[in-house]
Amino acid sequence: MAVFMSCDTRHIYPRSLLVADSLAECNVDSALALLDTIADSAHSMSLQDSMYYALLRVKARDKAYQPNDTTDGILSIVSYYEHGGDRRLLPTAYYYAASAYRDMNKPAAALRYLYNAIDVAEEYGDVKIMSLCHAQIANLLYMNRLYEEAMNGFRVSFKIDSARHDVRGMAFGLRDIANCYRGLKDEKNALHYMKMAHVAAEKSGDKNLFTYVNTQMARLYYQIGDYETAEKYINVAISSNDSTDRSAQLSIASAIYMATGREDRAFRFDQVLARIGNVYGREAAHERLSKHYSRLGMIDSAIYHLNLHKRIIDSLHNEIETDNAAEIKANVELRYKANEQLERKLANTYVLIAACMVVVALVIVMLYVKSKRTPKNTFDMSKMPREGDGPENVVNNEVPIDEFRQSLDTSSVVMKIKHIVNDKTSGSSSTTSRLTHSDWVELDEMVNEAYPGFKQKLLDKTRISELEYRVCLLIKVNVPPADIARLTYKDSSTISNIRRRLYRKYFGEDGKGESWDSFIHAL
């Protein structure tokens, strides 16, 4: 037992950091206060502990809804965990890097980090971070009004949280699904799921979440036209001390009072909303205040609020990237398509393996029967190798391997790869600047002819994805990692992660990407 315990090399973090991590999940104010008290001592901590402390600060700030205006801090943390440190924390670092890009309205970059987080989290079975990532991907789709696509992601997140019996996560998931139905103008289903979210939020004991769901219930009933019920829920939300969603509460309350003819009360709420609301709340408040003053004949005040309303609208248009929705949808569809192709390929592989096992079994039986019938002092002269043909230079006793390797180097697909790598001016949309499906198939066949058993040796030890296998093919034909990233449309950091991940899958221990390259060249 002592020997086994001595083999555990996991780093043990200070108790104060572990407590802060737990508090960030349920009481972020206490987590921030604790992190502030140990800020001075963080400078004297070991590198692993100080980086964990830095990651916790990012996490706590995100939980406290403090928006990011830069990625410098989190990207340095990501770089540390990519090239060393506790790899178990890498998915968390990726997740908060995605959050930073989300806050800065760069959804395409956020998606890349979220998918990276999911890939690494799958290695360690970290279902919690996987649930958060799927929810954030869906949220990016939802914010760009891609409601049907967003609903699929929210359902995946809800399924993971249900399996974990995470009632709080389930409440968020149900709320998000309801909001997708609301975006699709399906009030019936939206109300059904929001009621389920209301029950789950109350059961979770999270007062902030319960307040938020009450606000959303009020919004739904207002849209349906049931103002009495809507007012009941918004009064419950406003009566709480929670201020994280105060802007939405004031905006909904004002709309309800306007719809029920109580303009004076709506006017008071809009005055408050114009001061403390978020950018969307202030924009709506200034518009309503402009109309209110116009009805009263107070033209100067009306023009003042109308100008503020237009100024906010202009700033929002400047911040929004017009191609966000199309880019996000394309990235998500590409990811789903890749997953579907991988699943189909795995299914076909399993069928092929089963068929091969049957064939091998029949061959073994036939050879066994033949060996029983053939005298031991006889042998087949046709199986003798020809002079000069050793076991490493003969394929099917017909074509020398050296000829296959020479034809590989001069093949059309390898020449195309060299052309793409050397031509830095080609656009990514050009058919000559990317490898087609047929090119990948040809490269696969050529490599396995030149290096018999290359693919089978990889698959015998572990399961690899289509992207991982393509990286191996490119390594085999001597393509540098930077150019592999270009040919596969991935970041260089992603290719480095794939090479290290393959080494770990195959040998069961951490290793450098260069070590995996050497192994591939030796196959």
C-alpha positions as CSV (number, residue, x, y, z in Angstrom):
1,M,0.0,0.0,0.0
2,A,2.9,2.4,0.8
3,V,4.4,1.7,-2.6
4,F,1.1,2.4,-4.4
5,M,0.6,5.6,-2.4
6,S,4.1,6.8,-3.3
7,C,3.2,6.5,-7.0
8,D,0.5,9.2,-6.7
9,T,2.1,12.3,-8.1
10,R,-0.9,14.6,-8.0
11,H,-0.1,18.0,-6.5
12,I,-1.8,18.8,-3.2
13,Y,-3.1,22.4,-3.2
14,P,-3.3,24.6,0.0
15,R,-6.6,24.3,1.8
16,S,-7.3,28.0,1.5
17,L,-7.4,27.7,-2.3
18,L,-9.6,24.6,-2.2
19,V,-12.0,26.4,0.1
20,A,-12.1,29.4,-2.3
21,D,-12.8,27.1,-5.2
22,S,-15.8,25.6,-3.4
23,L,-17.1,29.0,-2.3
24,A,-17.0,30.3,-5.9
25,E,-19.7,27.7,-6.7
26,C,-22.1,28.8,-4.0
27,N,-21.1,32.1,-2.4
28,V,-18.9,34.1,-4.8
29,D,-18.7,37.2,-2.5
30,S,-17.1,35.1,0.2
31,A,-14.8,33.5,-2.4
32,L,-13.6,36.9,-3.6
33,A,-13.1,38.1,0.0
34,L,-11.0,35.0,0.8
35,L,-8.9,35.4,-2.3
36,D,-8.3,39.0,-1.3
37,T,-7.0,38.0,2.1
38,I,-4.4,35.6,0.6
39,A,-3.4,37.9,-2.2
40,D,-0.1,38.9,-0.6
41,S,0.9,35.3,0.3
42,A,0.1,34.2,-3.3
43,H,3.4,35.8,-4.5
44,S,5.4,33.4,-2.3
45,M,3.5,30.3,-3.3
46,S,4.9,27.6,-5.7
47,L,4.2,28.1,-9.4
48,Q,1.5,25.5,-9.4
49,D,-0.3,27.1,-6.4
50,S,0.1,30.7,-7.7
51,M,-1.3,29.7,-11.1
52,Y,-4.2,28.0,-9.4
53,Y,-4.8,31.1,-7.4
54,A,-4.8,33.2,-10.6
55,L,-7.3,30.8,-12.2
56,L,-9.6,31.0,-9.1
57,R,-9.6,34.8,-9.3
58,V,-10.7,34.6,-13.0
59,K,-13.4,32.1,-12.0
60,A,-14.7,34.1,-9.1
61,R,-14.9,37.3,-11.2
62,D,-16.9,35.5,-13.8
63,K,-19.2,34.0,-11.2
64,A,-19.7,37.6,-9.8
65,Y,-20.8,38.8,-13.3
66,Q,-17.7,41.1,-13.7
67,P,-17.2,41.4,-17.5
68,N,-13.8,41.0,-19.1
69,D,-12.3,43.7,-21.2
70,T,-9.0,41.8,-22.0
71,T,-7.8,38.2,-22.5
72,D,-4.2,38.8,-21.4
73,G,-4.5,37.3,-17.9
74,I,-6.5,34.2,-18.8
75,L,-4.5,33.4,-22.0
76,S,-1.2,33.3,-19.9
77,I,-3.0,30.9,-17.6
78,V,-4.1,28.8,-20.5
79,S,-0.6,28.7,-21.9
80,Y,0.8,27.5,-18.6
81,Y,-1.7,24.6,-18.3
82,E,-1.2,23.7,-22.0
83,H,2.6,23.3,-21.6
84,G,2.8,22.0,-18.0
85,G,1.1,22.2,-14.7
86,D,-2.0,20.3,-13.6
87,R,-3.7,19.2,-16.9
88,R,-6.9,18.5,-15.0
89,L,-7.3,22.3,-14.7
90,L,-6.8,22.9,-18.5
91,P,-10.6,22.5,-19.3
92,T,-11.4,25.1,-16.7
93,A,-8.8,27.5,-18.1
94,Y,-10.2,27.0,-21.6
95,Y,-13.7,27.6,-20.3
96,Y,-12.9,30.9,-18.8
97,A,-10.9,32.0,-21.8
98,A,-14.1,31.4,-23.8
99,S,-16.0,33.5,-21.3
100,A,-13.5,36.4,-21.8
101,Y,-13.9,36.2,-25.6
102,R,-17.7,36.1,-25.1
103,D,-17.6,39.2,-23.0
104,M,-15.6,40.9,-25.7
105,N,-18.1,39.9,-28.3
106,K,-15.8,37.5,-30.1
107,P,-18.0,34.4,-30.4
108,A,-15.9,32.5,-32.9
109,A,-12.9,32.6,-30.6
110,A,-15.1,31.6,-27.7
111,L,-16.4,28.6,-29.6
112,R,-12.8,27.4,-30.3
113,Y,-11.9,27.4,-26.6
114,L,-15.2,25.8,-25.6
115,Y,-14.6,22.9,-28.0
116,N,-11.0,22.6,-26.7
117,A,-12.4,22.4,-23.1
118,I,-14.9,19.7,-24.1
119,D,-12.1,17.6,-25.8
120,V,-9.8,17.7,-22.8
121,A,-12.6,17.3,-20.3
122,E,-13.7,14.1,-22.1
123,E,-10.2,12.6,-21.3
124,Y,-10.8,13.0,-17.6
125,G,-14.5,12.5,-17.5
126,D,-15.1,16.0,-16.2
127,V,-18.8,16.1,-16.9
128,K,-19.4,19.3,-15.0
129,I,-17.2,21.4,-17.2
130,M,-18.6,19.6,-20.2
131,S,-22.1,20.7,-19.2
132,L,-21.0,24.3,-18.7
133,C,-19.4,24.3,-22.1
134,H,-22.4,22.9,-23.9
135,A,-24.6,25.5,-22.1
136,Q,-22.2,28.3,-23.2
137,I,-22.1,27.2,-26.8
138,A,-25.9,27.1,-26.8
139,N,-26.0,30.6,-25.1
140,L,-23.8,32.0,-28.0
141,L,-26.3,30.6,-30.4
142,Y,-29.2,31.9,-28.4
143,M,-27.7,35.4,-28.2
144,N,-27.5,35.4,-32.0
145,R,-31.2,34.3,-32.3
146,L,-30.3,30.8,-33.5
147,Y,-33.0,29.3,-31.2
148,E,-33.4,25.8,-32.6
149,E,-29.6,25.2,-32.7
150,A,-29.3,26.7,-29.2
151,M,-32.0,24.4,-27.8
152,N,-30.0,21.3,-28.9
153,G,-27.0,22.5,-26.8
154,F,-29.2,23.3,-23.8
155,R,-30.7,19.9,-23.9
156,V,-27.3,18.2,-23.9
157,S,-26.3,20.3,-20.9
158,F,-29.6,19.5,-19.1
159,K,-29.0,15.8,-19.8
160,I,-25.6,15.9,-18.2
161,D,-26.8,17.8,-15.2
162,S,-29.7,15.3,-14.8
163,A,-27.3,12.4,-14.7
164,R,-25.3,14.2,-12.1
165,H,-28.5,15.0,-10.1
166,D,-27.4,18.7,-10.2
167,V,-30.8,20.4,-9.4
168,R,-29.3,23.9,-9.8
169,G,-27.9,23.0,-13.2
170,M,-31.2,21.4,-14.2
171,A,-33.0,24.6,-13.3
172,F,-30.7,26.6,-15.5
173,G,-31.2,24.1,-18.3
174,L,-34.9,24.2,-18.1
175,R,-34.9,28.0,-18.0
176,D,-32.7,28.1,-21.1
177,I,-34.9,25.7,-23.0
178,A,-38.0,27.7,-22.1
179,N,-36.3,30.9,-23.4
180,C,-35.5,29.2,-26.7
181,Y,-39.2,28.3,-27.1
182,R,-40.0,31.9,-26.2
183,G,-37.7,33.1,-29.0
184,L,-39.5,30.7,-31.4
185,K,-42.9,32.3,-30.3
186,D,-44.0,29.0,-28.8
187,E,-45.4,30.4,-25.5
188,K,-47.1,27.1,-24.6
189,N,-43.9,25.1,-24.4
190,A,-42.0,28.1,-23.1
191,L,-44.4,28.3,-20.1
192,H,-44.3,24.5,-19.6
193,Y,-40.5,24.4,-19.3
194,M,-40.3,27.7,-17.3
195,K,-42.7,26.2,-14.7
196,M,-40.5,23.2,-14.4
197,A,-37.5,25.5,-14.0
198,H,-39.4,27.4,-11.2
199,V,-39.9,24.2,-9.3
200,A,-36.3,23.1,-9.7
201,A,-35.0,26.6,-8.7
202,E,-37.1,26.6,-5.6
203,K,-35.8,23.1,-4.8
204,S,-32.2,24.1,-5.3
205,G,-32.3,26.6,-2.5
206,D,-30.5,29.2,-4.7
207,K,-32.2,32.5,-3.9
208,N,-30.6,34.3,-6.8
209,L,-31.7,31.7,-9.3
210,F,-35.2,31.5,-7.9
211,T,-35.5,35.3,-8.2
212,Y,-34.3,35.2,-11.8
213,V,-36.8,32.5,-12.7
214,N,-39.6,34.6,-11.2
215,T,-38.5,37.4,-13.4
216,Q,-38.6,35.2,-16.5
217,M,-42.1,33.9,-15.5
218,A,-43.3,37.5,-15.3
219,R,-41.9,38.2,-18.8
220,L,-43.7,35.1,-20.2
221,Y,-47.0,35.9,-18.7
222,Y,-46.6,39.5,-19.9
223,Q,-46.1,38.3,-23.5
224,I,-49.1,36.0,-23.2
225,G,-51.2,39.0,-22.0
226,D,-51.9,37.7,-18.5
227,Y,-50.8,40.9,-16.8
228,E,-52.2,40.0,-13.4
229,T,-50.1,36.8,-13.1
230,A,-47.1,38.6,-14.5
231,E,-47.4,41.3,-11.8
232,K,-47.6,38.7,-9.1
233,Y,-44.3,37.1,-10.2
234,I,-42.5,40.4,-10.8
235,N,-43.4,41.6,-7.3
236,V,-41.9,38.5,-5.8
237,A,-38.7,39.1,-7.8
238,I,-38.4,42.8,-7.0
239,S,-39.1,42.2,-3.3
240,S,-35.9,40.1,-3.0
241,N,-32.6,41.7,-2.3
242,D,-31.0,40.3,-5.4
243,S,-29.7,43.0,-7.7
244,T,-27.9,40.9,-10.4
245,D,-31.0,41.0,-12.6
246,R,-32.5,44.3,-11.4
247,S,-32.4,45.8,-14.9
248,A,-34.7,43.1,-16.3
249,Q,-37.0,43.3,-13.3
250,L,-37.5,47.1,-13.6
251,S,-38.0,46.9,-17.4
252,I,-40.7,44.2,-17.1
253,A,-42.4,46.0,-14.3
254,S,-42.6,49.2,-16.3
255,A,-44.0,47.3,-19.3
256,I,-46.7,45.7,-17.1
257,Y,-47.7,49.0,-15.6
258,M,-47.8,50.7,-19.0
259,A,-50.0,47.9,-20.4
260,T,-52.4,48.2,-17.4
261,G,-52.8,52.0,-17.7
262,R,-50.6,52.9,-14.7
263,E,-48.3,55.2,-16.5
264,D,-47.2,57.1,-13.4
265,R,-45.8,54.0,-11.8
266,A,-44.2,52.9,-15.1
267,F,-42.6,56.4,-15.3
268,R,-41.0,56.0,-11.8
269,F,-39.6,52.6,-12.7
270,D,-38.1,54.0,-16.0
271,Q,-36.5,56.8,-14.2
272,V,-34.6,54.3,-12.0
273,L,-33.9,52.0,-14.9
274,A,-32.3,54.9,-16.9
275,R,-29.8,55.3,-14.0
276,I,-28.9,51.8,-12.9
277,G,-30.0,49.5,-15.7
278,N,-27.7,47.7,-18.1
279,V,-27.3,49.0,-21.7
280,Y,-30.4,47.3,-23.0
281,G,-32.5,48.4,-20.0
282,R,-31.3,52.0,-20.3
283,E,-32.0,52.0,-24.1
284,A,-35.7,50.9,-23.5
285,A,-36.1,53.3,-20.5
286,H,-34.9,56.3,-22.5
287,E,-37.2,55.5,-25.4
288,R,-40.3,55.2,-23.0
289,L,-39.3,58.4,-21.1
290,S,-39.0,60.3,-24.4
291,K,-42.5,59.3,-25.3
292,H,-43.8,60.1,-21.8
293,Y,-42.4,63.6,-21.9
294,S,-43.6,64.1,-25.4
295,R,-47.2,63.3,-24.3
296,L,-46.8,65.9,-21.5
297,G,-45.6,68.5,-23.9
298,M,-42.1,68.7,-22.4
299,I,-40.3,68.8,-25.7
300,D,-36.8,69.5,-24.3
301,S,-36.9,66.5,-21.9
302,A,-38.3,64.4,-24.7
303,I,-35.5,65.3,-27.1
304,Y,-32.9,64.7,-24.4
305,H,-34.0,61.1,-23.7
306,L,-34.5,60.5,-27.4
307,N,-30.9,61.5,-28.1
308,L,-29.7,59.2,-25.3
309,H,-31.8,56.4,-26.7
310,K,-30.2,56.8,-30.2
311,R,-26.7,57.1,-28.8
312,I,-27.1,53.7,-27.1
313,I,-28.5,52.1,-30.2
314,D,-25.5,53.4,-32.2
315,S,-23.1,52.0,-29.7
316,L,-24.8,48.6,-29.8
317,H,-24.6,48.5,-33.6
318,N,-20.9,49.3,-33.5
319,E,-20.2,46.5,-31.0
320,I,-22.1,43.8,-32.8
321,E,-20.3,41.9,-35.5
322,T,-22.8,41.4,-38.4
323,D,-21.4,38.0,-39.4
324,N,-21.5,36.6,-35.9
325,A,-24.6,34.5,-36.3
326,A,-23.5,33.0,-39.6
327,E,-20.0,32.3,-38.3
328,I,-21.2,30.7,-35.1
329,K,-23.8,28.6,-36.9
330,A,-21.2,27.4,-39.4
331,N,-18.7,26.5,-36.7
332,V,-21.3,24.5,-34.7
333,E,-22.6,22.7,-37.8
334,L,-19.0,21.8,-38.7
335,R,-18.5,20.4,-35.3
336,Y,-21.7,18.4,-35.3
337,K,-21.0,17.1,-38.8
338,A,-17.5,16.0,-37.7
339,N,-19.0,14.1,-34.7
340,E,-21.5,12.4,-36.9
341,Q,-18.8,11.4,-39.4
342,L,-16.7,10.0,-36.6
343,E,-19.7,8.0,-35.2
344,R,-20.4,6.5,-38.6
345,K,-16.8,5.7,-39.2
346,L,-16.5,4.0,-35.8
347,A,-19.6,2.0,-36.5
348,N,-18.2,0.9,-39.9
349,T,-14.9,0.1,-38.2
350,Y,-16.6,-2.1,-35.6
351,V,-18.4,-4.0,-38.4
352,L,-15.1,-4.3,-40.4
353,I,-13.3,-5.6,-37.3
354,A,-16.0,-8.2,-36.6
355,A,-15.8,-9.4,-40.2
356,C,-12.0,-9.5,-40.1
357,M,-12.1,-11.5,-36.9
358,V,-14.4,-14.1,-38.6
359,V,-12.1,-14.3,-41.6
360,V,-9.0,-14.7,-39.4
361,A,-10.7,-17.4,-37.4
362,L,-11.6,-19.3,-40.6
363,V,-8.0,-18.9,-41.9
364,I,-6.6,-20.2,-38.6
365,V,-8.9,-23.2,-38.7
366,M,-8.0,-23.9,-42.3
367,L,-4.2,-23.7,-41.6
368,Y,-4.6,-25.9,-38.6
369,V,-6.4,-28.5,-40.6
370,K,-3.8,-28.3,-43.4
371,S,-0.9,-28.6,-41.0
372,K,-2.4,-31.8,-39.7
373,R,-2.6,-33.2,-43.3
374,T,0.8,-32.0,-44.5
375,P,3.9,-34.1,-43.6
376,K,6.3,-32.1,-41.4
377,N,9.4,-32.8,-43.6
378,T,7.9,-31.0,-46.6
379,F,7.7,-27.3,-47.3
380,D,6.3,-25.0,-50.0
381,M,9.1,-23.7,-52.2
382,S,6.8,-21.0,-53.6
383,K,6.9,-19.2,-50.3
384,M,10.7,-18.9,-50.3
385,P,11.8,-15.2,-50.7
386,R,13.6,-14.3,-53.8
387,E,17.3,-13.3,-53.6
388,G,17.7,-9.8,-52.2
389,D,14.2,-9.6,-50.8
390,G,14.3,-9.3,-47.1
391,P,11.2,-9.2,-44.8
392,E,11.3,-5.4,-44.7
393,N,11.6,-4.9,-48.4
394,V,8.9,-7.2,-49.7
395,V,5.1,-6.5,-50.0
396,N,3.1,-9.6,-51.1
397,N,6.3,-11.0,-52.6
398,E,5.7,-8.7,-55.6
399,V,6.5,-5.1,-55.2
400,P,9.5,-3.8,-53.1
401,I,8.5,-1.3,-50.4
402,D,11.1,1.2,-51.5
403,E,9.1,1.7,-54.8
404,F,6.0,2.4,-52.8
405,R,7.9,5.0,-50.7
406,Q,9.3,6.6,-53.7
407,S,5.9,6.8,-55.3
408,L,4.5,8.3,-52.1
409,D,7.0,11.1,-52.1
410,T,6.1,12.0,-55.8
411,S,2.4,11.3,-55.5
412,S,-0.2,13.9,-56.5
413,V,-1.5,14.3,-53.0
414,V,1.9,14.8,-51.4
415,M,2.8,17.3,-54.2
416,K,-0.5,19.1,-53.5
417,I,0.4,19.2,-49.8
418,K,3.8,20.7,-50.6
419,H,2.2,23.2,-52.9
420,I,-0.3,24.4,-50.2
421,V,2.5,24.6,-47.6
422,N,4.8,26.6,-49.8
423,D,2.1,28.8,-51.3
424,K,1.3,31.4,-48.6
425,T,-0.8,33.5,-50.8
426,S,-3.7,31.1,-51.5
427,G,-7.0,31.9,-49.9
428,S,-8.7,29.4,-47.7
429,S,-11.7,29.3,-50.0
430,S,-9.7,28.1,-53.0
431,T,-10.1,24.5,-53.9
432,T,-6.4,24.2,-54.5
433,S,-5.6,25.5,-51.0
434,R,-7.3,22.7,-49.1
435,L,-7.3,18.9,-49.0
436,T,-10.6,17.3,-50.1
437,H,-12.1,14.1,-48.8
438,S,-10.6,12.3,-51.8
439,D,-7.2,13.7,-51.1
440,W,-7.3,12.3,-47.5
441,V,-8.4,8.9,-48.8
442,E,-5.6,8.8,-51.3
443,L,-3.0,9.9,-48.7
444,D,-4.3,7.2,-46.3
445,E,-3.9,4.5,-49.0
446,M,-0.5,5.7,-50.2
447,V,1.0,5.8,-46.6
448,N,-0.3,2.3,-45.8
449,E,1.1,0.9,-49.0
450,A,4.5,2.5,-48.3
451,Y,4.4,1.5,-44.6
452,P,2.3,-1.7,-44.3
453,G,0.3,-1.9,-41.1
454,F,0.8,1.8,-40.2
455,K,-2.9,2.4,-39.5
456,Q,-3.5,-1.0,-37.9
457,K,-0.6,-0.5,-35.5
458,L,-2.2,2.8,-34.3
459,L,-5.7,1.3,-34.0
460,D,-4.5,-1.9,-32.2
461,K,-3.5,0.0,-29.1
462,T,-6.1,2.8,-28.8
463,R,-9.1,4.5,-30.5
464,I,-8.3,7.7,-32.4
465,S,-10.5,10.2,-34.0
466,E,-10.5,11.1,-37.7
467,L,-8.7,14.4,-37.0
468,E,-6.1,12.6,-34.9
469,Y,-5.4,10.1,-37.7
470,R,-5.1,12.8,-40.2
471,V,-2.5,14.5,-38.0
472,C,-0.6,11.2,-37.9
473,L,-0.7,10.9,-41.7
474,L,0.7,14.4,-42.2
475,I,3.5,13.7,-39.6
476,K,4.4,10.6,-41.5
477,V,4.9,12.5,-44.7
478,N,7.1,15.0,-42.9
479,V,4.7,18.0,-42.6
480,P,5.8,20.4,-39.8
481,P,3.2,21.0,-36.9
482,A,2.6,24.6,-38.0
483,D,1.7,23.5,-41.5
484,I,-0.5,20.7,-40.1
485,A,-2.5,23.3,-38.3
486,R,-3.0,25.2,-41.6
487,L,-4.0,22.0,-43.5
488,T,-6.5,21.0,-40.8
489,Y,-7.8,24.5,-40.1
490,K,-6.8,24.3,-36.4
491,D,-4.7,26.5,-34.1
492,S,-1.1,25.4,-33.6
493,S,-1.9,24.9,-29.9
494,T,-4.7,22.5,-30.8
495,I,-2.2,20.4,-32.9
496,S,0.3,20.4,-30.0
497,N,-2.5,19.2,-27.7
498,I,-3.5,16.4,-30.1
499,R,0.1,15.1,-30.4
500,R,0.6,15.1,-26.6
501,R,-2.9,13.5,-26.2
502,L,-2.0,10.7,-28.7
503,Y,1.2,10.0,-26.9
504,R,-0.7,9.7,-23.6
505,K,-3.4,7.5,-25.1
506,Y,-0.8,5.1,-26.7
507,F,1.8,4.9,-24.0
508,G,-0.3,5.7,-20.8
509,E,2.0,8.5,-19.7
510,D,2.6,12.2,-20.5
511,G,5.0,13.0,-23.3
512,K,6.0,15.8,-25.7
513,G,4.6,16.3,-29.1
514,E,8.0,15.7,-30.6
515,S,8.1,12.3,-28.9
516,W,4.9,11.3,-30.7
517,D,6.4,12.6,-34.0
518,S,9.4,10.3,-33.5
519,F,7.2,7.4,-32.8
520,I,5.1,8.0,-36.0
521,H,8.3,8.3,-38.1
522,A,9.5,4.9,-36.6
523,L,6.3,3.0,-37.5
